[in-house]
């Protein structure tokens, strides 16, 4: 499914175990979806709902996520090198069990201390 396009699709509760590198998800609902041991490198996710989804043991290098609902998203054991997330709701989102909001608070404090 490398390079696949998902546009306006409801994939709520879907389970993915595939190579999806270079895929594009636009205006798609992925709430409560599960991505286990998948290749999501260079995937584009725009205007998607990933609330409550889980991504485990995946390659997300170079992924681009924008205008997305990531509330409650759980990411565990994932390669996020070069990933970019912008204009996204990350309320309750966790990476390796740590709330993203806590990471951002620590980062902002470190930026203030270095300035």
Backbone torsions as a table, in degrees:
resi	resn	phi	psi	omega
1	UNK	NA	17.0	178.9
2	UNK	-58.4	131.3	179.1
3	UNK	77.8	9.1	-178.9
4	UNK	-65.0	154.9	177.8
5	UNK	-119.0	127.9	176.2
6	UNK	-120.1	112.3	-176.3
7	UNK	-128.6	115.4	178.3
8	UNK	68.9	31.1	-175.6
9	UNK	-102.8	142.0	174.6
10	UNK	-96.6	106.9	-179.8
11	UNK	-115.4	32.3	177.8
12	UNK	-55.0	133.2	178.7
13	UNK	66.0	12.0	179.5
14	UNK	-68.9	151.8	175.7
15	UNK	-118.3	125.8	-178.6
16	UNK	-113.4	131.5	174.4
17	UNK	-141.3	67.7	-171.6
18	UNK	-150.9	170.2	171.4
19	UNK	-87.5	114.3	-179.4
20	UNK	-118.8	19.8	-176.4
21	UNK	-55.8	136.0	179.0
22	UNK	74.9	5.6	179.7
23	UNK	-71.2	158.6	177.8
24	UNK	-124.3	127.2	175.9
25	UNK	-117.1	116.6	-179.7
26	UNK	-128.9	133.4	178.7
27	UNK	50.1	45.9	-174.2
28	UNK	-120.1	141.3	176.7
29	UNK	-96.0	117.2	178.2
30	UNK	-120.2	24.6	-177.4
31	UNK	-62.1	137.3	-179.9
32	UNK	60.8	15.8	176.4
33	UNK	-72.8	157.9	178.8
34	UNK	-124.8	126.2	176.3
35	UNK	-116.6	107.3	-178.2
36	UNK	-119.0	124.7	176.5
37	UNK	52.3	55.0	-178.4
38	UNK	-119.6	158.3	174.4
39	UNK	-101.2	107.9	178.9
40	UNK	-113.2	23.8	-177.4
41	UNK	-63.4	139.3	178.0
42	UNK	59.7	24.1	177.1
43	UNK	-77.1	143.7	175.9
44	UNK	-109.2	123.5	177.8
45	UNK	-122.6	112.7	-178.0
46	UNK	-130.1	129.6	179.7
47	UNK	55.7	52.1	-179.8
48	UNK	-114.8	155.2	174.1
49	UNK	-108.9	108.8	177.8
50	UNK	-113.7	23.2	-178.2
51	UNK	-59.3	131.6	178.1
52	UNK	74.2	2.9	-179.9
53	UNK	-74.9	162.9	178.1
54	UNK	-130.8	131.9	175.6
55	UNK	-124.2	119.1	-177.3
56	UNK	-128.4	142.1	172.9
57	UNK	48.4	54.0	-175.3
58	UNK	-125.5	159.2	172.1
59	UNK	-100.9	110.4	177.0
60	UNK	-116.1	26.1	-179.1
61	UNK	-62.0	133.3	178.1
62	UNK	73.5	10.5	178.9
63	UNK	-67.9	146.3	177.3
64	UNK	-123.0	119.8	-179.6
65	UNK	-122.2	125.9	178.1
66	UNK	-142.6	149.1	178.5
67	UNK	49.8	55.3	-174.5
68	UNK	-125.4	151.6	171.2
69	UNK	-95.7	107.7	-179.5
70	UNK	-110.8	16.2	-177.3
71	UNK	-61.5	128.9	179.6
72	UNK	75.7	3.2	177.7
73	UNK	-65.0	135.3	177.4
74	UNK	-114.2	127.3	178.8
75	UNK	-122.9	122.2	-176.3
76	UNK	-135.9	129.7	176.2
77	UNK	62.6	42.6	-173.2
78	UNK	-116.9	139.2	173.7
79	UNK	-83.0	111.3	-179.5
80	UNK	-109.8	19.9	-177.6
81	UNK	-61.0	130.4	178.9
82	UNK	73.2	7.7	179.3
83	UNK	-74.1	148.5	177.1
84	UNK	-131.3	129.9	176.9
85	UNK	-124.1	125.8	179.3
86	UNK	-139.6	151.6	176.8
87	UNK	49.3	49.6	-176.7
88	UNK	-125.8	146.2	172.9
89	UNK	-85.1	111.4	-178.0
90	UNK	-108.1	19.9	179.4
91	UNK	-55.2	121.1	178.5
92	UNK	75.1	2.9	179.1
93	UNK	-71.8	136.5	-179.7
94	UNK	-123.3	141.5	171.6
95	UNK	-121.4	120.9	-174.3
96	UNK	48.6	41.6	175.6
97	UNK	82.1	-2.9	-177.7
98	UNK	-103.7	131.5	177.6
99	UNK	-63.0	134.1	178.3
100	UNK	-61.2	-35.9	178.9
101	UNK	-60.5	-36.5	177.3
102	UNK	-68.8	-39.2	177.2
103	UNK	-62.1	-43.4	-178.7
104	UNK	-66.2	-38.6	178.1
105	UNK	-62.9	-45.0	179.0
106	UNK	-64.1	-40.5	179.7
107	UNK	-64.5	-44.5	179.4
108	UNK	-62.8	-39.8	178.2
109	UNK	-64.0	-40.8	178.5
110	UNK	-66.0	-37.7	178.2
111	UNK	-64.9	-39.5	178.8
112	UNK	-68.2	-35.5	-179.4
113	UNK	-72.0	-29.8	-177.9
114	UNK	-85.7	-12.4	-173.1
115	UNK	-86.8	NA	NA
